[in-house]
Amino acid sequence: MFSDDPADWIEYEKKQFRLILGRLTRMITGTLDPHLARYPDDEWAQLASAQLTGVRATLAQLNK
């Protein structure tokens, strides 16, 4: 159970966003980047990379 202090809720939410950001970053650097290095013209990989890079930027801002 959470306390009644919203600062506690915010800290918990930020930790969750950090976890998601870490997983997403590993997905991009470990899977999509090598895919694009090998097949730079792959339209699907380019789209996925662009979309996930935007999500990563949003999560990074939410961690501040």
N, CA, C and O atoms as a CHARMM CRD file, in Angstrom:
* protein
*
  256
    1    1 MET  N      0.83200  -1.18500   0.00000 PROA 1      0.00000
    2    1 MET  CA     0.00000   0.00000   0.00000 PROA 1      0.00000
    3    1 MET  C      0.87800   1.24900   0.00000 PROA 1      0.00000
    4    1 MET  O      1.94300   1.28900   0.61500 PROA 1      0.00000
    5    2 PHE  N      0.40200   2.24500  -0.69600 PROA 2      0.00000
    6    2 PHE  CA     1.10500   3.51800  -0.75400 PROA 2      0.00000
    7    2 PHE  C      0.74900   4.37600   0.44500 PROA 2      0.00000
    8    2 PHE  O     -0.30300   4.22200   1.06600 PROA 2      0.00000
    9    3 SER  N      1.64300   5.26400   0.74000 PROA 3      0.00000
   10    3 SER  CA     1.35300   6.24700   1.77600 PROA 3      0.00000
   11    3 SER  C      0.39200   7.29000   1.18900 PROA 3      0.00000
   12    3 SER  O      0.03900   7.23100   0.01100 PROA 3      0.00000
   13    4 ASP  N     -0.00600   8.20600   2.00000 PROA 4      0.00000
   14    4 ASP  CA    -0.87800   9.28000   1.53100 PROA 4      0.00000
   15    4 ASP  C     -0.09600  10.43700   0.91100 PROA 4      0.00000
   16    4 ASP  O     -0.69100  11.41000   0.44900 PROA 4      0.00000
   17    5 ASP  N      1.21300  10.33700   0.89800 PROA 5      0.00000
   18    5 ASP  CA     2.06100  11.40100   0.37000 PROA 5      0.00000
   19    5 ASP  C      2.24900  11.22300  -1.14400 PROA 5      0.00000
   20    5 ASP  O      2.83700  10.23000  -1.57000 PROA 5      0.00000
   21    6 PRO  N      1.76100  12.16700  -1.96400 PROA 6      0.00000
   22    6 PRO  CA     1.93100  12.05500  -3.41800 PROA 6      0.00000
   23    6 PRO  C      3.38900  11.96800  -3.85600 PROA 6      0.00000
   24    6 PRO  O      3.67200  11.40100  -4.91100 PROA 6      0.00000
   25    7 ALA  N      4.31200  12.50900  -3.08400 PROA 7      0.00000
   26    7 ALA  CA     5.73900  12.41400  -3.44400 PROA 7      0.00000
   27    7 ALA  C      6.17800  10.95400  -3.49300 PROA 7      0.00000
   28    7 ALA  O      7.01400  10.58500  -4.31900 PROA 7      0.00000
   29    8 ASP  N      5.62400  10.12500  -2.61900 PROA 8      0.00000
   30    8 ASP  CA     5.93000   8.69100  -2.64500 PROA 8      0.00000
   31    8 ASP  C      5.41500   8.05200  -3.92000 PROA 8      0.00000
   32    8 ASP  O      6.08400   7.20000  -4.50700 PROA 8      0.00000
   33    9 TRP  N      4.24100   8.45400  -4.34800 PROA 9      0.00000
   34    9 TRP  CA     3.67000   7.90100  -5.57400 PROA 9      0.00000
   35    9 TRP  C      4.52400   8.28500  -6.77400 PROA 9      0.00000
   36    9 TRP  O      4.80600   7.46400  -7.64700 PROA 9      0.00000
   37   10 ILE  N      4.93000   9.55400  -6.79600 PROA 10     0.00000
   38   10 ILE  CA     5.73400  10.03500  -7.91800 PROA 10     0.00000
   39   10 ILE  C      7.06900   9.29800  -7.97500 PROA 10     0.00000
   40   10 ILE  O      7.52700   8.92000  -9.05300 PROA 10     0.00000
   41   11 GLU  N      7.68600   9.09600  -6.82900 PROA 11     0.00000
   42   11 GLU  CA     8.96800   8.37500  -6.80400 PROA 11     0.00000
   43   11 GLU  C      8.79500   6.95000  -7.32100 PROA 11     0.00000
   44   11 GLU  O      9.64000   6.46100  -8.07100 PROA 11     0.00000
   45   12 TYR  N      7.72700   6.28700  -6.93600 PROA 12     0.00000
   46   12 TYR  CA     7.45800   4.93000  -7.41400 PROA 12     0.00000
   47   12 TYR  C      7.23700   4.94300  -8.92700 PROA 12     0.00000
   48   12 TYR  O      7.77800   4.09900  -9.64100 PROA 12     0.00000
   49   13 GLU  N      6.45000   5.89000  -9.41200 PROA 13     0.00000
   50   13 GLU  CA     6.18900   5.97900 -10.85400 PROA 13     0.00000
   51   13 GLU  C      7.47200   6.21700 -11.62900 PROA 13     0.00000
   52   13 GLU  O      7.68600   5.60500 -12.67500 PROA 13     0.00000
   53   14 LYS  N      8.33000   7.10000 -11.12700 PROA 14     0.00000
   54   14 LYS  CA     9.60600   7.36200 -11.79400 PROA 14     0.00000
   55   14 LYS  C     10.46500   6.11000 -11.85500 PROA 14     0.00000
   56   14 LYS  O     11.12000   5.85400 -12.86600 PROA 14     0.00000
   57   15 LYS  N     10.46900   5.32900 -10.78500 PROA 15     0.00000
   58   15 LYS  CA    11.23900   4.07400 -10.79500 PROA 15     0.00000
   59   15 LYS  C     10.71100   3.11700 -11.85100 PROA 15     0.00000
   60   15 LYS  O     11.48700   2.45100 -12.53600 PROA 15     0.00000
   61   16 GLN  N      9.39600   3.04700 -11.98200 PROA 16     0.00000
   62   16 GLN  CA     8.80400   2.18100 -12.99800 PROA 16     0.00000
   63   16 GLN  C      9.17500   2.65900 -14.39900 PROA 16     0.00000
   64   16 GLN  O      9.50000   1.84800 -15.26700 PROA 16     0.00000
   65   17 PHE  N      9.12900   3.98000 -14.62300 PROA 17     0.00000
   66   17 PHE  CA     9.52300   4.51400 -15.92500 PROA 17     0.00000
   67   17 PHE  C     10.98900   4.23100 -16.21400 PROA 17     0.00000
   68   17 PHE  O     11.34600   3.94000 -17.35600 PROA 17     0.00000
   69   18 ARG  N     11.85100   4.31300 -15.18900 PROA 18     0.00000
   70   18 ARG  CA    13.27900   3.99700 -15.37800 PROA 18     0.00000
   71   18 ARG  C     13.47100   2.55400 -15.80900 PROA 18     0.00000
   72   18 ARG  O     14.29800   2.26700 -16.67500 PROA 18     0.00000
   73   19 LEU  N     12.70800   1.63600 -15.20500 PROA 19     0.00000
   74   19 LEU  CA    12.79700   0.22400 -15.58800 PROA 19     0.00000
   75   19 LEU  C     12.39100   0.02900 -17.04300 PROA 19     0.00000
   76   19 LEU  O     13.06400  -0.66800 -17.80200 PROA 19     0.00000
   77   20 ILE  N     11.29000   0.65000 -17.41500 PROA 20     0.00000
   78   20 ILE  CA    10.81600   0.53200 -18.79700 PROA 20     0.00000
   79   20 ILE  C     11.82100   1.15700 -19.75300 PROA 20     0.00000
   80   20 ILE  O     12.09900   0.60000 -20.81500 PROA 20     0.00000
   81   21 LEU  N     12.36600   2.30800 -19.38400 PROA 21     0.00000
   82   21 LEU  CA    13.36200   2.98100 -20.21800 PROA 21     0.00000
   83   21 LEU  C     14.58700   2.09800 -20.42600 PROA 21     0.00000
   84   21 LEU  O     15.11300   2.01300 -21.53600 PROA 21     0.00000
   85   22 GLY  N     15.03700   1.44700 -19.37100 PROA 22     0.00000
   86   22 GLY  CA    16.18800   0.55200 -19.49800 PROA 22     0.00000
   87   22 GLY  C     15.91900  -0.61300 -20.43500 PROA 22     0.00000
   88   22 GLY  O     16.75700  -0.95800 -21.26800 PROA 22     0.00000
   89   23 ARG  N     14.75200  -1.21300 -20.29500 PROA 23     0.00000
   90   23 ARG  CA    14.39800  -2.34100 -21.17300 PROA 23     0.00000
   91   23 ARG  C     14.27700  -1.88600 -22.61900 PROA 23     0.00000
   92   23 ARG  O     14.74500  -2.56500 -23.53300 PROA 23     0.00000
   93   24 LEU  N     13.64800  -0.73500 -22.82200 PROA 24     0.00000
   94   24 LEU  CA    13.47400  -0.22400 -24.17300 PROA 24     0.00000
   95   24 LEU  C     14.81300   0.13400 -24.80300 PROA 24     0.00000
   96   24 LEU  O     15.04200  -0.15100 -25.97900 PROA 24     0.00000
   97   25 THR  N     15.68800   0.74800 -24.03900 PROA 25     0.00000
   98   25 THR  CA    17.01300   1.09600 -24.55000 PROA 25     0.00000
   99   25 THR  C     17.77200  -0.15800 -24.96700 PROA 25     0.00000
  100   25 THR  O     18.40900  -0.17900 -26.02000 PROA 25     0.00000
  101   26 ARG  N     17.70500  -1.20200 -24.14500 PROA 26     0.00000
  102   26 ARG  CA    18.37200  -2.46300 -24.51300 PROA 26     0.00000
  103   26 ARG  C     17.75300  -3.06900 -25.77100 PROA 26     0.00000
  104   26 ARG  O     18.46800  -3.65700 -26.58300 PROA 26     0.00000
  105   27 MET  N     16.44600  -2.93500 -25.94500 PROA 27     0.00000
  106   27 MET  CA    15.78300  -3.43900 -27.14400 PROA 27     0.00000
  107   27 MET  C     16.29400  -2.70100 -28.37500 PROA 27     0.00000
  108   27 MET  O     16.59300  -3.30900 -29.40300 PROA 27     0.00000
  109   28 ILE  N     16.38800  -1.38800 -28.25200 PROA 28     0.00000
  110   28 ILE  CA    16.84100  -0.59200 -29.39300 PROA 28     0.00000
  111   28 ILE  C     18.30300  -0.89100 -29.71100 PROA 28     0.00000
  112   28 ILE  O     18.63900  -1.16000 -30.86500 PROA 28     0.00000
  113   29 THR  N     19.17700  -0.84900 -28.70400 PROA 29     0.00000
  114   29 THR  CA    20.60700  -1.03000 -28.96800 PROA 29     0.00000
  115   29 THR  C     20.98000  -2.48300 -29.24800 PROA 29     0.00000
  116   29 THR  O     21.93300  -2.74900 -29.98000 PROA 29     0.00000
  117   30 GLY  N     20.24200  -3.41100 -28.67600 PROA 30     0.00000
  118   30 GLY  CA    20.59500  -4.81400 -28.84100 PROA 30     0.00000
  119   30 GLY  C     19.91200  -5.51200 -30.00200 PROA 30     0.00000
  120   30 GLY  O     20.38500  -6.55100 -30.46400 PROA 30     0.00000
  121   31 THR  N     18.80300  -4.95600 -30.48300 PROA 31     0.00000
  122   31 THR  CA    18.04500  -5.62100 -31.53600 PROA 31     0.00000
  123   31 THR  C     17.86800  -4.74200 -32.76800 PROA 31     0.00000
  124   31 THR  O     18.25200  -5.12600 -33.87300 PROA 31     0.00000
  125   32 LEU  N     17.28700  -3.56500 -32.57400 PROA 32     0.00000
  126   32 LEU  CA    17.00100  -2.72300 -33.73700 PROA 32     0.00000
  127   32 LEU  C     18.26100  -2.13600 -34.36700 PROA 32     0.00000
  128   32 LEU  O     18.38700  -2.12400 -35.59200 PROA 32     0.00000
  129   33 ASP  N     19.18400  -1.65600 -33.55800 PROA 33     0.00000
  130   33 ASP  CA    20.40900  -1.08000 -34.13600 PROA 33     0.00000
  131   33 ASP  C     21.18600  -2.10000 -34.96500 PROA 33     0.00000
  132   33 ASP  O     21.60600  -1.77300 -36.07500 PROA 33     0.00000
  133   34 PRO  N     21.39700  -3.33000 -34.47000 PROA 34     0.00000
  134   34 PRO  CA    22.07600  -4.32100 -35.31900 PROA 34     0.00000
  135   34 PRO  C     21.28000  -4.65800 -36.58300 PROA 34     0.00000
  136   34 PRO  O     21.85900  -4.88000 -37.64600 PROA 34     0.00000
  137   35 HSD  N     19.94100  -4.69700 -36.46000 PROA 35     0.00000
  138   35 HSD  CA    19.08900  -4.94800 -37.62500 PROA 35     0.00000
  139   35 HSD  C     19.32000  -3.86500 -38.67100 PROA 35     0.00000
  140   35 HSD  O     19.50900  -4.15900 -39.85100 PROA 35     0.00000
  141   36 LEU  N     19.30200  -2.60700 -38.22800 PROA 36     0.00000
  142   36 LEU  CA    19.49800  -1.50200 -39.16300 PROA 36     0.00000
  143   36 LEU  C     20.92500  -1.43800 -39.70000 PROA 36     0.00000
  144   36 LEU  O     21.14600  -0.98900 -40.82500 PROA 36     0.00000
  145   37 ALA  N     21.88200  -1.88000 -38.91000 PROA 37     0.00000
  146   37 ALA  CA    23.26900  -1.90800 -39.40100 PROA 37     0.00000
  147   37 ALA  C     23.41400  -2.90400 -40.54100 PROA 37     0.00000
  148   37 ALA  O     24.16000  -2.68200 -41.49500 PROA 37     0.00000
  149   38 ARG  N     22.68600  -4.00400 -40.42200 PROA 38     0.00000
  150   38 ARG  CA    22.79500  -5.03800 -41.45500 PROA 38     0.00000
  151   38 ARG  C     21.89400  -4.75500 -42.65100 PROA 38     0.00000
  152   38 ARG  O     22.26100  -5.02600 -43.79400 PROA 38     0.00000
  153   39 TYR  N     20.70500  -4.20500 -42.37600 PROA 39     0.00000
  154   39 TYR  CA    19.73700  -3.90800 -43.43100 PROA 39     0.00000
  155   39 TYR  C     19.23600  -2.47000 -43.25900 PROA 39     0.00000
  156   39 TYR  O     18.11400  -2.25800 -42.79900 PROA 39     0.00000
  157   40 PRO  N     20.05500  -1.48700 -43.62100 PROA 40     0.00000
  158   40 PRO  CA    19.70600  -0.08900 -43.36200 PROA 40     0.00000
  159   40 PRO  C     18.46300   0.39800 -44.10900 PROA 40     0.00000
  160   40 PRO  O     17.85800   1.39000 -43.70400 PROA 40     0.00000
  161   41 ASP  N     18.07900  -0.26600 -45.16900 PROA 41     0.00000
  162   41 ASP  CA    16.91500   0.16900 -45.93900 PROA 41     0.00000
  163   41 ASP  C     15.62700  -0.53900 -45.53200 PROA 41     0.00000
  164   41 ASP  O     14.59200  -0.34800 -46.17100 PROA 41     0.00000
  165   42 ASP  N     15.67500  -1.34100 -44.49200 PROA 42     0.00000
  166   42 ASP  CA    14.48900  -2.06400 -44.04300 PROA 42     0.00000
  167   42 ASP  C     13.47000  -1.06200 -43.48500 PROA 42     0.00000
  168   42 ASP  O     13.68600  -0.45400 -42.43600 PROA 42     0.00000
  169   43 GLU  N     12.36800  -0.90800 -44.20300 PROA 43     0.00000
  170   43 GLU  CA    11.36100   0.09700 -43.83800 PROA 43     0.00000
  171   43 GLU  C     10.74700  -0.16800 -42.45900 PROA 43     0.00000
  172   43 GLU  O     10.53400   0.76600 -41.68600 PROA 43     0.00000
  173   44 TRP  N     10.46700  -1.41900 -42.15500 PROA 44     0.00000
  174   44 TRP  CA     9.84400  -1.74200 -40.85800 PROA 44     0.00000
  175   44 TRP  C     10.79300  -1.41500 -39.71300 PROA 44     0.00000
  176   44 TRP  O     10.37300  -0.83000 -38.71500 PROA 44     0.00000
  177   45 ALA  N     12.05100  -1.77900 -39.83700 PROA 45     0.00000
  178   45 ALA  CA    13.02400  -1.50000 -38.77900 PROA 45     0.00000
  179   45 ALA  C     13.22700   0.00400 -38.60700 PROA 45     0.00000
  180   45 ALA  O     13.40400   0.47800 -37.48500 PROA 45     0.00000
  181   46 GLN  N     13.20300   0.75300 -39.70200 PROA 46     0.00000
  182   46 GLN  CA    13.32700   2.20200 -39.61200 PROA 46     0.00000
  183   46 GLN  C     12.13200   2.80500 -38.87100 PROA 46     0.00000
  184   46 GLN  O     12.29900   3.68500 -38.02700 PROA 46     0.00000
  185   47 LEU  N     10.93600   2.33200 -39.18800 PROA 47     0.00000
  186   47 LEU  CA     9.72900   2.81100 -38.51900 PROA 47     0.00000
  187   47 LEU  C      9.75500   2.47400 -37.03300 PROA 47     0.00000
  188   47 LEU  O      9.48100   3.33000 -36.19200 PROA 47     0.00000
  189   48 ALA  N     10.08200   1.23800 -36.71500 PROA 48     0.00000
  190   48 ALA  CA    10.13900   0.81200 -35.31100 PROA 48     0.00000
  191   48 ALA  C     11.16800   1.63100 -34.54500 PROA 48     0.00000
  192   48 ALA  O     10.91500   2.06000 -33.41900 PROA 48     0.00000
  193   49 SER  N     12.31400   1.84400 -35.14900 PROA 49     0.00000
  194   49 SER  CA    13.36900   2.61100 -34.49000 PROA 49     0.00000
  195   49 SER  C     12.92300   4.05100 -34.24100 PROA 49     0.00000
  196   49 SER  O     13.13900   4.58900 -33.15500 PROA 49     0.00000
  197   50 ALA  N     12.31300   4.66400 -35.22400 PROA 50     0.00000
  198   50 ALA  CA    11.85300   6.04900 -35.07300 PROA 50     0.00000
  199   50 ALA  C     10.79700   6.15900 -33.97800 PROA 50     0.00000
  200   50 ALA  O     10.85000   7.07000 -33.15300 PROA 50     0.00000
  201   51 GLN  N      9.85200   5.24700 -33.96700 PROA 51     0.00000
  202   51 GLN  CA     8.78700   5.29200 -32.96600 PROA 51     0.00000
  203   51 GLN  C      9.33200   5.04200 -31.57100 PROA 51     0.00000
  204   51 GLN  O      8.98000   5.74900 -30.62700 PROA 51     0.00000
  205   52 LEU  N     10.18300   4.04900 -31.43800 PROA 52     0.00000
  206   52 LEU  CA    10.70500   3.71400 -30.11900 PROA 52     0.00000
  207   52 LEU  C     11.68600   4.76300 -29.60800 PROA 52     0.00000
  208   52 LEU  O     11.80700   4.96300 -28.39900 PROA 52     0.00000
  209   53 THR  N     12.38100   5.42500 -30.51100 PROA 53     0.00000
  210   53 THR  CA    13.26100   6.51500 -30.09400 PROA 53     0.00000
  211   53 THR  C     12.42900   7.64400 -29.49100 PROA 53     0.00000
  212   53 THR  O     12.84800   8.27100 -28.51700 PROA 53     0.00000
  213   54 GLY  N     11.25500   7.90600 -30.06100 PROA 54     0.00000
  214   54 GLY  CA    10.35700   8.90600 -29.49900 PROA 54     0.00000
  215   54 GLY  C      9.84800   8.50900 -28.12600 PROA 54     0.00000
  216   54 GLY  O      9.77500   9.33800 -27.21900 PROA 54     0.00000
  217   55 VAL  N      9.50100   7.25600 -27.97800 PROA 55     0.00000
  218   55 VAL  CA     9.03900   6.76200 -26.67700 PROA 55     0.00000
  219   55 VAL  C     10.16600   6.86900 -25.65500 PROA 55     0.00000
  220   55 VAL  O      9.94000   7.25300 -24.50800 PROA 55     0.00000
  221   56 ARG  N     11.36600   6.53100 -26.07600 PROA 56     0.00000
  222   56 ARG  CA    12.52400   6.60000 -25.17300 PROA 56     0.00000
  223   56 ARG  C     12.75400   8.04000 -24.70300 PROA 56     0.00000
  224   56 ARG  O     13.05400   8.26600 -23.53100 PROA 56     0.00000
  225   57 ALA  N     12.61800   8.99400 -25.59300 PROA 57     0.00000
  226   57 ALA  CA    12.77900  10.40700 -25.22300 PROA 57     0.00000
  227   57 ALA  C     11.70100  10.82300 -24.22400 PROA 57     0.00000
  228   57 ALA  O     11.98700  11.55400 -23.27600 PROA 57     0.00000
  229   58 THR  N     10.48300  10.37100 -24.42500 PROA 58     0.00000
  230   58 THR  CA     9.39700  10.69300 -23.50500 PROA 58     0.00000
  231   58 THR  C      9.65500  10.10500 -22.11700 PROA 58     0.00000
  232   58 THR  O      9.47900  10.78500 -21.10600 PROA 58     0.00000
  233   59 LEU  N     10.07100   8.84700 -22.07700 PROA 59     0.00000
  234   59 LEU  CA    10.35800   8.21400 -20.78900 PROA 59     0.00000
  235   59 LEU  C     11.52000   8.90500 -20.06600 PROA 59     0.00000
  236   59 LEU  O     11.50900   9.04100 -18.84200 PROA 59     0.00000
  237   60 ALA  N     12.50800   9.33100 -20.82800 PROA 60     0.00000
  238   60 ALA  CA    13.63900  10.03400 -20.22600 PROA 60     0.00000
  239   60 ALA  C     13.16600  11.34200 -19.57500 PROA 60     0.00000
  240   60 ALA  O     13.63500  11.70300 -18.49500 PROA 60     0.00000
  241   61 GLN  N     12.25300  12.03700 -20.22100 PROA 61     0.00000
  242   61 GLN  CA    11.72300  13.27000 -19.64700 PROA 61     0.00000
  243   61 GLN  C     10.89800  12.99700 -18.39300 PROA 61     0.00000
  244   61 GLN  O     10.94100  13.78500 -17.44700 PROA 61     0.00000
  245   62 LEU  N     10.15600  11.90800 -18.36800 PROA 62     0.00000
  246   62 LEU  CA     9.33900  11.56100 -17.21000 PROA 62     0.00000
  247   62 LEU  C     10.18600  11.17600 -16.00500 PROA 62     0.00000
  248   62 LEU  O      9.69700  11.20000 -14.87500 PROA 62     0.00000
  249   63 ASN  N     11.43700  10.82600 -16.22400 PROA 63     0.00000
  250   63 ASN  CA    12.32000  10.44900 -15.12300 PROA 63     0.00000
  251   63 ASN  C     12.93600  11.64600 -14.42000 PROA 63     0.00000
  252   63 ASN  O     13.56200  11.48600 -13.37200 PROA 63     0.00000
  253   64 LYS  N     12.77500  12.82100 -14.96300 PROA 64     0.00000
  254   64 LYS  CA    13.39900  14.01800 -14.38400 PROA 64     0.00000
  255   64 LYS  C     12.59800  14.53600 -13.21600 PROA 64     0.00000
  256   64 LYS  O     12.97300  15.53700 -12.60600 PROA 64     0.00000
